[in-house]
Amino acid sequence: MSATPAPSAVIELLKPLTWFAPMWAFACGVISSGQPASGQWPVIAAGVLLAGPLVCATSQATNDWFDRHVDAINEPNRPIPSGRIPGRWGLYLAVAWTGLSLVVAAALGPWILGAALFGLVLAWIYSAPPVRLKRNGWWGNAAVALCYEGLPWFTGAAVMAAALPDRRVLLVALLYAAGAHGIMTLNDFKSVEGDRRMGLLSLPVQMGTERAARFACLVMALPQVAVIALLVGWERYWHAGLVAALLAGQLALMVRFLDNPRERAIWYNGTGTTLYVLGMLVAAFALRPLVGGA
């Protein structure tokens, strides 16, 4: 076994597929800011880089390092338990990506640096002892949901405004972050056995898979109902109707998911969650004229 990891193993450790969620939320923040993109593309590109390949990738490397014993049970072919990331290289990569993230964030201004620092602290305390938020699904899922949806949305809006975003932007971002708690619960269905054996109290372990599935659906749906109500109150009727239609589609898919949650969690993540994030984009476009005209 090589003493240094192959580039392919490093890329696998950083999990590019997971970058989509925060990059999408960052784009929603950019759109919702009400600011024109012309002349801002280098800053937007740097923000996308920060949201996905840097901060999110840092969280993935950190999580895999501190989860290596759990992964040896649940997913032994991952880079660290399989030995393709040898020795302490997983930890070194997590530390290096943390530093690189802070350098890029500092170049984008104080609001972005503050948001990145907050996200990175959450990434570390989510996985690392002694705090290790992921030991309890209530706290761990909240931290990940905030980092994947709310914080990147805030960052995108703050990058464009170079200031604290409008309160309506913050409210919608927080609602979608709250709903993402349910998405994080869905992700826990694939590792119930290993979590139980290692003493990790994910919600499917605490509540059982049936109750956890129902709870996840409720947590995803209620914030979207609140977003619809806000959009109606702000007279963004077409956008409210479209978000409502996307929610109706999710509810139809939830019925099938709840019939066999253990087997269909991955399926729902690829279908219902897609409708969820499309609703985020619709809400962002609804906010744009409101904030831009403020």
N, C-alpha and C positions, 0 to 999 in steps of 0.2 A: 504493500500500500504506500502511495506517495506521501511524503511529509507535508506537501502543500496541496490544497484542493484544486481540481481542474476547474476552468472557467464555467463549464456546463453545470457543475455541482453548485458553484456560487450562485449562478442565475436561478437554479432550482430552489436554493435556500431563500432567495429574495422574493420568490413567488410573483412573477409579473402579472399573473391573472388576478391577483388580489388588488392590484393597483387601480383597477378600473373604478371601484366604488369611490375612493377619495378624489380621484381625478374628475369623475363625473360631478361629484358634489362641488368641487372647486369651480368647474365650468358653470354650474348653477349659480354659484356666488358671483362670478363675473357677470353673468347675464342679469341677475337680479339687482346689481349695483346701480343700474340706470346710466352708467358711464359708457361713452363710445370706446370701441376697441382700437380705433385708428390711432397709430402712434404708440400703442401700449403692448404690441405683440411680443417684444422681447421680455417684458415684465410678466405677461401672461404665461409665456413659455417657461420662464423660470419658476413661476408658481405651480404650474402643472408638474414640472420636474420635482419640486419640493413635496407636493402632495402625494405623488405616487412612487417614483423610483428612489426617493430619499426617505421621507418620514415613514411611509407605509412599509417600505422595504426594511427599514430599521426595525420596525415592530415585528416583522416576520422573522428576521434573523434572531432577535432577542427572544421571541417566543419559542423558536425551535431549539435554542441553546438550553433554556431553562426547562423545556418540556422533553428533553431527549430521553428521559427514562419512561415517560408516558408513551412517547412515540415508539419506543422499542416494543411496546405491547400493541398499540393501535395501528401504527404505520411504520413497521421496521425498515421499509425501503427508503424512507426519507434520508436526505444527505448526511445528517449527523449520526443517527443510530446505525446506518449502513456502513459508516466509516469513510464515505466519499468526501466528507468534510472532517479531516482527521484532527486528533488532539484537541487543542483549545481554539482552533481556527474559527469556530462558530462564534465564540465570545469576541475574538479579535475583530471579526467582520461587523458584529453588532456595534462595538465601540467606534470603529472607523466610520460607519455610516451615520452614527449619531453626530460625530464631529463634523462630517461633511454637510449634513443637514443644517446644522447651526451656522456654518459659514455662509451657505446660500441664503438662509433666512435673514441673517444680519444684513446682507446686501440689499434685501428688499424693504428694509425699514423696520422701525420699532414695533409696529402692530403685528407684522408678520413674524418677527423674531419672537415676540411674546407668545403668539399662537403656536409656533413651532416648538418652543421650549415647553409649553404646557402639554402638547401632544407627545413629545418625547418622554417627558416625565411619566405620563400615563402609560406609555408603551413599556417602560422599564418596570414600574410598580405593578403593572398588570401581570407580568411574567416572573419577576425576580423576587426571591425572598428578601426580607422577612414579610413584606406586605403581600405580594402575590395575589392580586385581586381576583385572578381567575380561579382561585380555590373556591369561590362562591359565585354562582352564576348571576346573582342579582347585581353584584358590584362589577364583576368582570365584564358582563355583557353591556352594562351601562357605559363603562370606560371605552370599550371598542366601538360602540354605536356612536358615541360622541366624537371619537377620533376619525371615524370613517365617513360620517355624514355632516354633523354639525360644525366641527372645527374647520374642515376644508371649505365648506360653504362660507363661513365667516372669513376665512383667509382670502378666498376669491373676491368677495365684496370689499374687503379692506384693502387689497392690492389695488383695486380700481379707484376706490375713493380716497386712498391714502389717509384714511381716518376711520373712526369707529362707524360701522355700517348703520344704516337706518334701522330703527327699532322694529319695523315691519319685516325687514329682512331677517333680523335676529330671531324674531318670533317664529317665522316659518321654518328657518333652519333648525331651531330647537325642536319643533314638532316632528320634523322628519327624522331628526336624530333619536327622539324618543321612540318613534315607530321602528327604527332600526334595531332596537333592543330585541324585538321579536325575530328579526332576521338572524341576529347572533344566536338566539336560542335554536333556530333551525339548524345552524351549523354544528351544534353540539350533539345532534342525534347520531352522527356517524361514529362517535367515540364514547358511547355510554359505558361499554364494558371496561375499557381502560381507565376512564375517569373514576368509575366506582372502585376499581381495584387500587387506584393510587390516591383515593380520598379526595378527589376533586368534586365539589358539589355543584356540578352543572344543574340547570333547571330540570332537564330530563331525569337526572339522577335523583334530585330532591322531590320532584312532583310526580315522577312516573311519565312515561312517554305520552300517554293519552292526554293527561291534564296539561302537560307542558306544551303540547301541540295546540290545544285550545287557547291557552294563555298567549302563546306567540301570535296566533291569528288575531286575537283581541287587541294586543299591544300594537300590531301593525295597522289595524283598521281605525282605531279611535283617533289617533292624531290626524289621519287623513280626513276624517269627518270634521275635525276642528279646522283644518286648512280650508275645506270647502266652505264652511260657515264664514271664515274670515274673508275669503274671496267674494262671497256674496255681499258681505258687509262693506267691502271696498268697491262694490259695483263692477267686479270683474266676472260677469255672469257666464260668458262663454268658457272662460278658463275653469270656473267652478264646475260647470257642466261636464267638461272633459275630464277633470280629476274625478268627479263622481262616476263617470262611465268606466274609468280605469279601476276604480275601487270596486265597482260592480263585477268587473271581470275577475278581480282577485277573489272576491267572495265566492264566485262560482268555482274557481280553482281550489279554494280552501275546502269546499265540501268534499272533493275527491281526496285531497291531502289528508283530511281528518279521518277518512275511512281506513287509512293504513299509514300513520305518520312515520313510523320507523323506516319503512321502505320508500316512502315518497317524499321525504324531506329534501333530498337533492333535486328531485323533479320539481318541487314547488319553488326551490331557490332559483331554478332556471326559467320558470314561467311567471309565477305570481310576483316574485321580486323584480322581474323585468318591468312589469306594469307599475310597480311601486316607484321605481326610479324614473320612469317616464312621467309620472305625476309630479315628481320633483322638478323636472324640466318645465312642465306646463306652469307650475306655480312660479318658477323663476321668471318666465316671460310675462306672467301676470303682474309681478312686482315691478318690472322694468319701467313702465311709464309712470307708475305711482311714485317711485323713488326718484326717477330722473326729473320729474316735474315738481318735486318737493322743494 
